[in-house]
Amino acid sequence: MSLWSVSDQVTRETMGAYYAGLKQGLGRGEALRQAQLTMLRRKGREHPYYWASFIQSGEWAPLNGKQ
């Protein structure tokens, strides 16, 4: 979920990285963390405004249910 409004482009970039992490088998919390780190390293996306709005809520484990 997002804590504040973020542009569609930034959301697409972040969620693309997030779902890539899930596809690799990362837990939901770790996938989001890695997506945020990816955004932090992108030129023009360093400011927390772009990557810190997204938080993980609910189940943190990988999609396969193994913890």
All heavy atoms as a GROMACS GRO file, in nm:
protein
  539
    1MET      N    1   0.084  -0.117   0.000
    1MET     CA    2   0.000   0.000   0.000
    1MET      C    3   0.089   0.123   0.000
    1MET      O    4   0.206   0.116   0.034
    1MET     CB    5  -0.094  -0.003   0.120
    1MET     CG    6  -0.032   0.043   0.250
    1MET     SD    7  -0.143   0.067   0.389
    1MET     CE    8  -0.234  -0.080   0.394
    2SER      N    9   0.028   0.233  -0.037
    2SER     CA   10   0.102   0.359  -0.044
    2SER      C   11   0.050   0.455   0.063
    2SER      O   12  -0.070   0.467   0.083
    2SER     CB   13   0.084   0.422  -0.183
    2SER     OG   14   0.149   0.545  -0.190
    3LEU      N   15   0.142   0.524   0.130
    3LEU     CA   16   0.104   0.617   0.235
    3LEU      C   17   0.069   0.756   0.180
    3LEU      O   18   0.006   0.834   0.249
    3LEU     CB   19   0.218   0.630   0.336
    3LEU     CG   20   0.254   0.501   0.410
    3LEU    CD1   21   0.376   0.523   0.497
    3LEU    CD2   22   0.136   0.453   0.493
    4TRP      N   23   0.114   0.785   0.059
    4TRP     CA   24   0.078   0.910  -0.006
    4TRP      C   25   0.074   0.888  -0.156
    4TRP      O   26   0.120   0.786  -0.207
    4TRP     CB   27   0.173   1.025   0.031
    4TRP     CG   28   0.318   1.002   0.002
    4TRP    CD1   29   0.382   1.019  -0.117
    4TRP    CD2   30   0.417   0.960   0.095
    4TRP    NE1   31   0.515   0.988  -0.104
    4TRP    CE2   32   0.540   0.952   0.026
    4TRP    CE3   33   0.416   0.927   0.230
    4TRP    CZ2   34   0.658   0.914   0.086
    4TRP    CZ3   35   0.534   0.890   0.290
    4TRP    CH2   36   0.654   0.884   0.219
    5SER      N   37   0.015   0.982  -0.224
    5SER     CA   38  -0.002   0.972  -0.369
    5SER      C   39   0.134   0.980  -0.439
    5SER      O   40   0.215   1.068  -0.410
    5SER     CB   41  -0.091   1.086  -0.414
    5SER     OG   42  -0.143   1.062  -0.541
    6VAL      N   43   0.158   0.886  -0.528
    6VAL     CA   44   0.281   0.880  -0.606
    6VAL      C   45   0.242   0.868  -0.753
    6VAL      O   46   0.139   0.808  -0.785
    6VAL     CB   47   0.367   0.757  -0.564
    6VAL    CG1   48   0.496   0.751  -0.642
    6VAL    CG2   49   0.397   0.762  -0.416
    7SER      N   50   0.322   0.925  -0.840
    7SER     CA   51   0.289   0.921  -0.983
    7SER      C   52   0.275   0.778  -1.034
    7SER      O   53   0.334   0.685  -0.978
    7SER     CB   54   0.395   0.995  -1.064
    7SER     OG   55   0.512   0.915  -1.079
    8ASP      N   56   0.198   0.763  -1.139
    8ASP     CA   57   0.179   0.631  -1.199
    8ASP      C   58   0.311   0.573  -1.247
    8ASP      O   59   0.334   0.452  -1.236
    8ASP     CB   60   0.081   0.639  -1.316
    8ASP     CG   61  -0.062   0.666  -1.272
    8ASP    OD1   62  -0.093   0.648  -1.152
    8ASP    OD2   63  -0.143   0.707  -1.357
    9GLN      N   64   0.398   0.657  -1.300
    9GLN     CA   65   0.528   0.609  -1.351
    9GLN      C   66   0.613   0.552  -1.238
    9GLN      O   67   0.670   0.444  -1.250
    9GLN     CB   68   0.603   0.723  -1.420
    9GLN     CG   69   0.742   0.685  -1.470
    9GLN     CD   70   0.739   0.577  -1.576
    9GLN    OE1   71   0.647   0.570  -1.657
    9GLN    NE2   72   0.840   0.492  -1.577
   10VAL      N   73   0.620   0.623  -1.126
   10VAL     CA   74   0.700   0.576  -1.012
   10VAL      C   75   0.638   0.448  -0.955
   10VAL      O   76   0.709   0.353  -0.922
   10VAL     CB   77   0.712   0.686  -0.904
   10VAL    CG1   78   0.774   0.631  -0.776
   10VAL    CG2   79   0.793   0.802  -0.957
   11THR      N   80   0.507   0.444  -0.947
   11THR     CA   81   0.439   0.324  -0.898
   11THR      C   82   0.468   0.206  -0.989
   11THR      O   83   0.497   0.096  -0.941
   11THR     CB   84   0.287   0.348  -0.888
   11THR    OG1   85   0.264   0.455  -0.796
   11THR    CG2   86   0.214   0.224  -0.841
   12ARG      N   87   0.463   0.228  -1.119
   12ARG     CA   88   0.493   0.120  -1.214
   12ARG      C   89   0.636   0.069  -1.196
   12ARG      O   90   0.661  -0.052  -1.194
   12ARG     CB   91   0.470   0.168  -1.357
   12ARG     CG   92   0.483   0.054  -1.458
   12ARG     CD   93   0.454   0.101  -1.595
   12ARG     NE   94   0.570   0.179  -1.638
   12ARG     CZ   95   0.584   0.230  -1.758
   12ARG    NH1   96   0.488   0.219  -1.846
   12ARG    NH2   97   0.690   0.297  -1.790
   13GLU      N   98   0.732   0.159  -1.181
   13GLU     CA   99   0.871   0.118  -1.161
   13GLU      C  100   0.888   0.038  -1.032
   13GLU      O  101   0.953  -0.067  -1.031
   13GLU     CB  102   0.961   0.242  -1.156
   13GLU     CG  103   0.973   0.316  -1.287
   13GLU     CD  104   1.049   0.447  -1.271
   13GLU    OE1  105   1.133   0.459  -1.179
   13GLU    OE2  106   1.024   0.539  -1.351
   14THR      N  107   0.829   0.089  -0.925
   14THR     CA  108   0.842   0.023  -0.795
   14THR      C  109   0.774  -0.114  -0.795
   14THR      O  110   0.832  -0.213  -0.750
   14THR     CB  111   0.783   0.111  -0.684
   14THR    OG1  112   0.846   0.239  -0.687
   14THR    CG2  113   0.804   0.048  -0.548
   15MET      N  114   0.654  -0.120  -0.846
   15MET     CA  115   0.580  -0.246  -0.845
   15MET      C  116   0.641  -0.347  -0.943
   15MET      O  117   0.638  -0.468  -0.917
   15MET     CB  118   0.432  -0.223  -0.878
   15MET     CG  119   0.357  -0.149  -0.768
   15MET     SD  120   0.355  -0.238  -0.610
   15MET     CE  121   0.464  -0.138  -0.511
   16GLY      N  122   0.700  -0.299  -1.050
   16GLY     CA  123   0.771  -0.390  -1.141
   16GLY      C  124   0.886  -0.458  -1.071
   16GLY      O  125   0.905  -0.580  -1.080
   17ALA      N  126   0.963  -0.379  -0.995
   17ALA     CA  127   1.075  -0.436  -0.918
   17ALA      C  128   1.023  -0.526  -0.807
   17ALA      O  129   1.081  -0.631  -0.779
   17ALA     CB  130   1.160  -0.323  -0.860
   18TYR      N  131   0.912  -0.488  -0.744
   18TYR     CA  132   0.853  -0.568  -0.636
   18TYR      C  133   0.810  -0.705  -0.688
   18TYR      O  134   0.845  -0.808  -0.630
   18TYR     CB  135   0.734  -0.492  -0.578
   18TYR     CG  136   0.653  -0.570  -0.478
   18TYR    CD1  137   0.704  -0.600  -0.353
   18TYR    CD2  138   0.524  -0.612  -0.507
   18TYR    CE1  139   0.628  -0.672  -0.260
   18TYR    CE2  140   0.447  -0.682  -0.415
   18TYR     CZ  141   0.500  -0.711  -0.292
   18TYR     OH  142   0.426  -0.782  -0.202
   19TYR      N  143   0.735  -0.707  -0.797
   19TYR     CA  144   0.687  -0.835  -0.850
   19TYR      C  145   0.800  -0.920  -0.907
   19TYR      O  146   0.794  -1.042  -0.903
   19TYR     CB  147   0.576  -0.813  -0.953
   19TYR     CG  148   0.445  -0.778  -0.885
   19TYR    CD1  149   0.395  -0.650  -0.889
   19TYR    CD2  150   0.375  -0.874  -0.813
   19TYR    CE1  151   0.277  -0.617  -0.825
   19TYR    CE2  152   0.258  -0.842  -0.748
   19TYR     CZ  153   0.208  -0.714  -0.754
   19TYR     OH  154   0.092  -0.682  -0.689
   20ALA      N  155   0.906  -0.855  -0.955
   20ALA     CA  156   1.024  -0.931  -0.998
   20ALA      C  157   1.085  -1.004  -0.879
   20ALA      O  158   1.126  -1.120  -0.890
   20ALA     CB  159   1.126  -0.838  -1.064
   21GLY      N  160   1.091  -0.937  -0.765
   21GLY     CA  161   1.141  -1.000  -0.643
   21GLY      C  162   1.054  -1.116  -0.599
   21GLY      O  163   1.103  -1.222  -0.558
   22LEU      N  164   0.923  -1.098  -0.606
   22LEU     CA  165   0.832  -1.208  -0.571
   22LEU      C  166   0.853  -1.327  -0.663
   22LEU      O  167   0.853  -1.442  -0.618
   22LEU     CB  168   0.686  -1.161  -0.580
   22LEU     CG  169   0.638  -1.061  -0.475
   22LEU    CD1  170   0.495  -1.022  -0.504
   22LEU    CD2  171   0.652  -1.117  -0.334
   23LYS      N  172   0.871  -1.298  -0.791
   23LYS     CA  173   0.892  -1.405  -0.890
   23LYS      C  174   1.020  -1.482  -0.860
   23LYS      O  175   1.029  -1.602  -0.887
   23LYS     CB  176   0.896  -1.344  -1.030
   23LYS     CG  177   0.886  -1.444  -1.140
   23LYS     CD  178   0.872  -1.375  -1.274
   23LYS     CE  179   0.859  -1.475  -1.384
   23LYS     NZ  180   0.845  -1.412  -1.515
   24GLN      N  181   1.119  -1.415  -0.801
   24GLN     CA  182   1.245  -1.480  -0.764
   24GLN      C  183   1.233  -1.559  -0.635
   24GLN      O  184   1.329  -1.622  -0.591
   24GLN     CB  185   1.356  -1.376  -0.749
   24GLN     CG  186   1.394  -1.306  -0.876
   24GLN     CD  187   1.488  -1.189  -0.851
   24GLN    OE1  188   1.533  -1.165  -0.740
   24GLN    NE2  189   1.515  -1.114  -0.956
   25GLY      N  190   1.116  -1.551  -0.570
   25GLY     CA  191   1.095  -1.627  -0.448
   25GLY      C  192   1.119  -1.551  -0.319
   25GLY      O  193   1.119  -1.610  -0.212
   26LEU      N  194   1.141  -1.420  -0.328
   26LEU     CA  195   1.159  -1.341  -0.207
   26LEU      C  196   1.027  -1.331  -0.131
   26LEU      O  197   0.920  -1.335  -0.192
   26LEU     CB  198   1.207  -1.200  -0.241
   26LEU     CG  199   1.343  -1.187  -0.308
   26LEU    CD1  200   1.370  -1.041  -0.341
   26LEU    CD2  201   1.453  -1.243  -0.219
   27GLY      N  202   1.036  -1.313  -0.001
   27GLY     CA  203   0.916  -1.284   0.077
   27GLY      C  204   0.862  -1.148   0.038
   27GLY      O  205   0.933  -1.065  -0.020
   28ARG      N  206   0.738  -1.123   0.070
   28ARG     CA  207   0.676  -0.997   0.031
   28ARG      C  208   0.746  -0.876   0.092
   28ARG      O  209   0.766  -0.775   0.023
   28ARG     CB  210   0.528  -1.000   0.067
   28ARG     CG  211   0.454  -1.100  -0.019
   28ARG     CD  212   0.318  -1.127   0.035
   28ARG     NE  213   0.309  -1.272   0.059
   28ARG     CZ  214   0.197  -1.337   0.070
   28ARG    NH1  215   0.083  -1.274   0.063
   28ARG    NH2  216   0.198  -1.466   0.089
   29GLY      N  217   0.783  -0.885   0.218
   29GLY     CA  218   0.855  -0.774   0.282
   29GLY      C  219   0.992  -0.752   0.220
   29GLY      O  220   1.031  -0.639   0.194
   30GLU      N  221   1.064  -0.860   0.195
   30GLU     CA  222   1.198  -0.848   0.135
   30GLU      C  223   1.189  -0.802  -0.010
   30GLU      O  224   1.274  -0.725  -0.056
   30GLU     CB  225   1.273  -0.981   0.144
   30GLU     CG  226   1.415  -0.977   0.090
   30GLU     CD  227   1.507  -0.877   0.163
   30GLU    OE1  228   1.478  -0.839   0.278
   30GLU    OE2  229   1.608  -0.838   0.104
   31ALA      N  230   1.089  -0.846  -0.082
   31ALA     CA  231   1.070  -0.801  -0.221
   31ALA      C  232   1.047  -0.650  -0.224
   31ALA      O  233   1.102  -0.579  -0.310
   31ALA     CB  234   0.955  -0.875  -0.287
   32LEU      N  235   0.969  -0.599  -0.131
   32LEU     CA  236   0.945  -0.455  -0.125
   32LEU      C  237   1.073  -0.382  -0.086
   32LEU      O  238   1.107  -0.279  -0.145
   32LEU     CB  239   0.833  -0.422  -0.027
   32LEU     CG  240   0.802  -0.273  -0.013
   32LEU    CD1  241   0.763  -0.212  -0.147
   32LEU    CD2  242   0.692  -0.252   0.090
   33ARG      N  243   1.145  -0.436   0.009
   33ARG     CA  244   1.272  -0.374   0.050
   33ARG      C  245   1.368  -0.364  -0.068
   33ARG      O  246   1.430  -0.259  -0.092
   33ARG     CB  247   1.336  -0.454   0.163
   33ARG     CG  248   1.468  -0.399   0.211
   33ARG     CD  249   1.524  -0.485   0.326
   33ARG     NE  250   1.654  -0.440   0.364
   33ARG     CZ  251   1.768  -0.475   0.302
   33ARG    NH1  252   1.766  -0.558   0.200
   33ARG    NH2  253   1.884  -0.429   0.344
   34GLN      N  254   1.381  -0.471  -0.142
   34GLN     CA  255   1.471  -0.471  -0.258
   34GLN      C  256   1.422  -0.374  -0.366
   34GLN      O  257   1.503  -0.307  -0.430
   34GLN     CB  258   1.484  -0.613  -0.314
   34GLN     CG  259   1.558  -0.708  -0.223
   34GLN     CD  260   1.699  -0.661  -0.191
   34GLN    OE1  261   1.772  -0.609  -0.276
   34GLN    NE2  262   1.739  -0.678  -0.065
   35ALA      N  263   1.291  -0.366  -0.386
   35ALA     CA  264   1.236  -0.270  -0.483
   35ALA      C  265   1.268  -0.127  -0.441
   35ALA      O  266   1.305  -0.043  -0.524
   35ALA     CB  267   1.085  -0.290  -0.496
   36GLN      N  268   1.256  -0.100  -0.312
   36GLN     CA  269   1.287   0.034  -0.262
   36GLN      C  270   1.436   0.065  -0.277
   36GLN      O  271   1.473   0.177  -0.315
   36GLN     CB  272   1.244   0.048  -0.117
   36GLN     CG  273   1.092   0.050  -0.104
   36GLN     CD  274   1.046   0.046   0.039
   36GLN    OE1  275   1.103  -0.023   0.123
   36GLN    NE2  276   0.940   0.120   0.068
   37LEU      N  277   1.520  -0.031  -0.251
   37LEU     CA  278   1.664  -0.010  -0.271
   37LEU      C  279   1.697   0.014  -0.417
   37LEU      O  280   1.783   0.097  -0.450
   37LEU     CB  281   1.743  -0.130  -0.217
   37LEU     CG  282   1.745  -0.144  -0.065
   37LEU    CD1  283   1.808  -0.278  -0.026
   37LEU    CD2  284   1.816  -0.028   0.000
   38THR      N  285   1.629  -0.055  -0.505
   38THR     CA  286   1.647  -0.035  -0.650
   38THR      C  287   1.610   0.108  -0.687
   38THR      O  288   1.682   0.176  -0.760
   38THR     CB  289   1.562  -0.135  -0.730
   38THR    OG1  290   1.609  -0.267  -0.701
   38THR    CG2  291   1.571  -0.109  -0.879
   39MET      N  292   1.496   0.155  -0.636
   39MET     CA  293   1.454   0.292  -0.664
   39MET      C  294   1.553   0.393  -0.607
   39MET      O  295   1.584   0.493  -0.672
   39MET     CB  296   1.314   0.317  -0.607
   39MET     CG  297   1.204   0.240  -0.675
   39MET     SD  298   1.186   0.281  -0.850
   39MET     CE  299   1.112   0.442  -0.836
   40LEU      N  300   1.601   0.368  -0.488
   40LEU     CA  301   1.697   0.457  -0.423
   40LEU      C  302   1.823   0.475  -0.507
   40LEU      O  303   1.882   0.583  -0.509
   40LEU     CB  304   1.732   0.402  -0.285
   40LEU     CG  305   1.829   0.481  -0.199
   40LEU    CD1  306   1.774   0.619  -0.168
   40LEU    CD2  307   1.858   0.406  -0.071
   41ARG      N  308   1.862   0.372  -0.578
   41ARG     CA  309   1.984   0.378  -0.661
   41ARG      C  310   1.961   0.442  -0.797
   41ARG      O  311   2.058   0.473  -0.868
   41ARG     CB  312   2.040   0.238  -0.679
   41ARG     CG  313   2.100   0.179  -0.553
   41ARG     CD  314   2.173   0.049  -0.578
   41ARG     NE  315   2.083  -0.058  -0.614
   41ARG     CZ  316   2.034  -0.148  -0.529
   41ARG    NH1  317   2.066  -0.144  -0.402
   41ARG    NH2  318   1.953  -0.243  -0.571
   42ARG      N  319   1.835   0.465  -0.836
   42ARG     CA  320   1.806   0.524  -0.967
   42ARG      C  321   1.822   0.676  -0.963
   42ARG      O  322   1.775   0.742  -0.872
   42ARG     CB  323   1.664   0.491  -1.011
   42ARG     CG  324   1.650   0.350  -1.055
   42ARG     CD  325   1.520   0.326  -1.125
   42ARG     NE  326   1.513   0.186  -1.162
   42ARG     CZ  327   1.401   0.121  -1.182
   42ARG    NH1  328   1.286   0.182  -1.172
   42ARG    NH2  329   1.404  -0.006  -1.214
   43LYS      N  330   1.887   0.726  -1.066
   43LYS     CA  331   1.906   0.871  -1.077
   43LYS      C  332   1.768   0.938  -1.086
   43LYS      O  333   1.682   0.896  -1.163
   43LYS     CB  334   1.989   0.905  -1.200
   43LYS     CG  335   2.022   1.051  -1.212
   43LYS     CD  336   2.126   1.073  -1.320
   43LYS     CE  337   2.154   1.219  -1.343
   43LYS     NZ  338   2.213   1.287  -1.231
   44GLY      N  339   1.748   1.037  -1.003
   44GLY     CA  340   1.622   1.109  -1.002
   44GLY      C  341   1.516   1.046  -0.912
   44GLY      O  342   1.405   1.098  -0.901
   45ARG      N  343   1.548   0.934  -0.849
   45ARG     CA  344   1.453   0.867  -0.761
   45ARG      C  345   1.510   0.850  -0.620
   45ARG      O  346   1.457   0.775  -0.540
   45ARG     CB  347   1.416   0.728  -0.815
   45ARG     CG  348   1.353   0.726  -0.952
   45ARG     CD  349   1.210   0.774  -0.944
   45ARG     NE  350   1.140   0.749  -1.069
   45ARG     CZ  351   1.101   0.844  -1.152
   45ARG    NH1  352   1.130   0.970  -1.126
   45ARG    NH2  353   1.036   0.814  -1.261
   46GLU      N  354   1.618   0.921  -0.590
   46GLU     CA  355   1.687   0.904  -0.462
   46GLU      C  356   1.606   0.954  -0.343
   46GLU      O  357   1.617   0.902  -0.234
   46GLU     CB  358   1.822   0.978  -0.464
   46GLU     CG  359   1.915   0.935  -0.574
   46GLU     CD  360   1.902   1.022  -0.699
   46GLU    OE1  361   1.803   1.096  -0.714
   46GLU    OE2  362   1.992   1.015  -0.782
   47HIS      N  363   1.527   1.057  -0.364
   47HIS     CA  364   1.452   1.118  -0.255
   47HIS      C  365   1.347   1.020  -0.202
   47HIS      O  366   1.282   0.951  -0.280
   47HIS     CB  367   1.385   1.246  -0.303
   47HIS     CG  368   1.334   1.330  -0.191
   47HIS    ND1  369   1.215   1.304  -0.126
   47HIS    CD2  370   1.386   1.440  -0.131
   47HIS    CE1  371   1.195   1.394  -0.032
   47HIS    NE2  372   1.298   1.478  -0.033
   48PRO      N  373   1.332   1.013  -0.069
   48PRO     CA  374   1.234   0.921  -0.010
   48PRO      C  375   1.091   0.939  -0.062
   48PRO      O  376   1.011   0.846  -0.057
   48PRO     CB  377   1.242   0.950   0.140
   48PRO     CG  378   1.378   1.004   0.160
   48PRO     CD  379   1.412   1.080   0.035
   49TYR      N  380   1.060   1.057  -0.113
   49TYR     CA  381   0.927   1.079  -0.170
   49TYR      C  382   0.892   0.971  -0.272
   49TYR      O  383   0.779   0.928  -0.281
   49TYR     CB  384   0.920   1.218  -0.236
   49TYR     CG  385   0.794   1.238  -0.314
   49TYR    CD1  386   0.675   1.271  -0.250
   49TYR    CD2  387   0.792   1.222  -0.452
   49TYR    CE1  388   0.558   1.288  -0.321
   49TYR    CE2  389   0.674   1.238  -0.524
   49TYR     CZ  390   0.559   1.272  -0.458
   49TYR     OH  391   0.442   1.288  -0.529
   50TYR      N  392   0.990   0.925  -0.347
   50TYR     CA  393   0.965   0.829  -0.456
   50TYR      C  394   0.956   0.685  -0.409
   50TYR      O  395   0.887   0.606  -0.471
   50TYR     CB  396   1.073   0.840  -0.563
   50TYR     CG  397   1.073   0.974  -0.631
   50TYR    CD1  398   1.170   1.068  -0.604
   50TYR    CD2  399   0.973   1.007  -0.721
   50TYR    CE1  400   1.169   1.192  -0.666
   50TYR    CE2  401   0.970   1.131  -0.784
   50TYR     CZ  402   1.069   1.222  -0.755
   50TYR     OH  403   1.065   1.344  -0.816
   51TRP      N  404   1.027   0.649  -0.306
   51TRP     CA  405   1.032   0.507  -0.270
   51TRP      C  406   0.978   0.474  -0.130
   51TRP      O  407   0.941   0.361  -0.103
   51TRP     CB  408   1.174   0.451  -0.283
   51TRP     CG  409   1.277   0.529  -0.208
   51TRP    CD1  410   1.355   0.630  -0.254
   51TRP    CD2  411   1.313   0.513  -0.070
   51TRP    NE1  412   1.436   0.678  -0.155
   51TRP    CE2  413   1.412   0.608  -0.041
   51TRP    CE3  414   1.271   0.426   0.030
   51TRP    CZ2  415   1.470   0.619   0.084
   51TRP    CZ3  416   1.328   0.438   0.156
   51TRP    CH2  417   1.426   0.534   0.182
   52ALA      N  418   0.970   0.573  -0.041
   52ALA     CA  419   0.931   0.544   0.096
   52ALA      C  420   0.780   0.540   0.119
   52ALA      O  421   0.736   0.502   0.226
   52ALA     CB  422   0.994   0.646   0.190
   53SER      N  423   0.702   0.577   0.020
   53SER     CA  424   0.557   0.578   0.041
   53SER      C  425   0.498   0.438   0.047
   53SER      O  426   0.392   0.417   0.105
   53SER     CB  427   0.488   0.657  -0.070
   53SER     OG  428   0.495   0.586  -0.193
   54PHE      N  429   0.568   0.342  -0.011
   54PHE     CA  430   0.514   0.206  -0.018
   54PHE      C  431   0.553   0.126   0.107
   54PHE      O  432   0.669   0.123   0.147
   54PHE     CB  433   0.566   0.135  -0.143
   54PHE     CG  434   0.520   0.203  -0.268
   54PHE    CD1  435   0.604   0.288  -0.336
   54PHE    CD2  436   0.392   0.183  -0.317
   54PHE    CE1  437   0.563   0.354  -0.451
   54PHE    CE2  438   0.349   0.247  -0.431
   54PHE     CZ  439   0.434   0.333  -0.498
   55ILE      N  440   0.452   0.064   0.168
   55ILE     CA  441   0.476  -0.022   0.283
   55ILE      C  442   0.410  -0.156   0.259
   55ILE      O  443   0.314  -0.167   0.182
   55ILE     CB  444   0.425   0.041   0.414
   55ILE    CG1  445   0.273   0.061   0.411
   55ILE    CG2  446   0.499   0.171   0.445
   55ILE    CD1  447   0.214   0.096   0.544
   56GLN      N  448   0.460  -0.256   0.324
   56GLN     CA  449   0.403  -0.391   0.316
   56GLN      C  450   0.307  -0.407   0.432
   56GLN      O  451   0.338  -0.371   0.545
   56GLN     CB  452   0.516  -0.494   0.320
   56GLN     CG  453   0.474  -0.635   0.292
   56GLN     CD  454   0.440  -0.712   0.418
   56GLN    OE1  455   0.497  -0.688   0.522
   56GLN    NE2  456   0.349  -0.803   0.406
   57SER      N  457   0.189  -0.459   0.403
   57SER     CA  458   0.089  -0.481   0.507
   57SER      C  459   0.038  -0.623   0.495
   57SER      O  460   0.013  -0.672   0.384
   57SER     CB  461  -0.026  -0.381   0.488
   57SER     OG  462  -0.127  -0.404   0.583
   58GLY      N  463   0.025  -0.690   0.607
   58GLY     CA  464  -0.027  -0.827   0.603
   58GLY      C  465   0.084  -0.930   0.597
   58GLY      O  466   0.193  -0.910   0.651
   59GLU      N  467   0.058  -1.038   0.530
   59GLU     CA  468   0.150  -1.152   0.521
   59GLU      C  469   0.284  -1.110   0.461
   59GLU      O  470   0.288  -1.041   0.360
   59GLU     CB  471   0.088  -1.262   0.436
   59GLU     CG  472   0.171  -1.387   0.422
   59GLU     CD  473   0.195  -1.458   0.554
   59GLU    OE1  474   0.098  -1.490   0.622
   59GLU    OE2  475   0.313  -1.480   0.588
   60TRP      N  476   0.392  -1.150   0.522
   60TRP     CA  477   0.526  -1.112   0.477
   60TRP      C  478   0.598  -1.224   0.403
   60TRP      O  479   0.698  -1.203   0.337
   60TRP     CB  480   0.612  -1.070   0.596
   60TRP     CG  481   0.618  -1.175   0.703
   60TRP    CD1  482   0.532  -1.187   0.809
   60TRP    CD2  483   0.707  -1.286   0.711
   60TRP    NE1  484   0.563  -1.299   0.883
   60TRP    CE2  485   0.672  -1.362   0.825
   60TRP    CE3  486   0.814  -1.330   0.634
   60TRP    CZ2  487   0.738  -1.478   0.862
   60TRP    CZ3  488   0.880  -1.445   0.673
   60TRP    CH2  489   0.842  -1.517   0.786
   61ALA      N  490   0.546  -1.347   0.412
   61ALA     CA  491   0.614  -1.463   0.357
   61ALA      C  492   0.606  -1.466   0.204
   61ALA      O  493   0.526  -1.395   0.144
   61ALA     CB  494   0.552  -1.590   0.414
   62PRO      N  495   0.689  -1.551   0.139
   62PRO     CA  496   0.680  -1.567  -0.005
   62PRO      C  497   0.541  -1.615  -0.047
   62PRO      O  498   0.464  -1.667   0.034
   62PRO     CB  499   0.786  -1.674  -0.037
   62PRO     CG  500   0.880  -1.670   0.078
   62PRO     CD  501   0.797  -1.631   0.197
   63LEU      N  502   0.510  -1.598  -0.172
   63LEU     CA  503   0.380  -1.638  -0.223
   63LEU      C  504   0.353  -1.787  -0.214
   63LEU      O  505   0.239  -1.830  -0.210
   63LEU     CB  506   0.362  -1.590  -0.367
   63LEU     CG  507   0.357  -1.439  -0.385
   63LEU    CD1  508   0.346  -1.406  -0.533
   63LEU    CD2  509   0.244  -1.378  -0.307
   64ASN      N  510   0.459  -1.868  -0.208
   64ASN     CA  511   0.440  -2.013  -0.199
   64ASN      C  512   0.398  -2.056  -0.059
   64ASN      O  513   0.373  -2.175  -0.035
   64ASN     CB  514   0.566  -2.088  -0.242
   64ASN     CG  515   0.684  -2.063  -0.150
   64ASN    OD1  516   0.671  -2.008  -0.042
   64ASN    ND2  517   0.802  -2.105  -0.194
   65GLY      N  518   0.391  -1.964   0.036
   65GLY     CA  519   0.344  -1.993   0.171
   65GLY      C  520   0.450  -2.048   0.265
   65GLY      O  521   0.423  -2.068   0.383
   66LYS      N  522   0.569  -2.074   0.216
   66LYS     CA  523   0.676  -2.126   0.303
   66LYS      C  524   0.744  -2.011   0.374
   66LYS      O  525   0.777  -1.911   0.313
   66LYS     CB  526   0.778  -2.204   0.220
   66LYS     CG  527   0.717  -2.328   0.157
   66LYS     CD  528   0.821  -2.402   0.077
   66LYS     CE  529   0.757  -2.524   0.013
   66LYS     NZ  530   0.849  -2.596  -0.072
   67GLN      N  531   0.764  -2.028   0.505
   67GLN     CA  532   0.824  -1.919   0.582
   67GLN      C  533   0.963  -1.952   0.622
   67GLN      O  534   1.018  -2.028   0.666
   67GLN     CB  535   0.738  -1.887   0.702
   67GLN     CG  536   0.604  -1.838   0.657
   67GLN     CD  537   0.513  -1.798   0.776
   67GLN    OE1  538   0.558  -1.789   0.888
   67GLN    NE2  539   0.390  -1.777   0.747
   0.00000   0.00000   0.00000
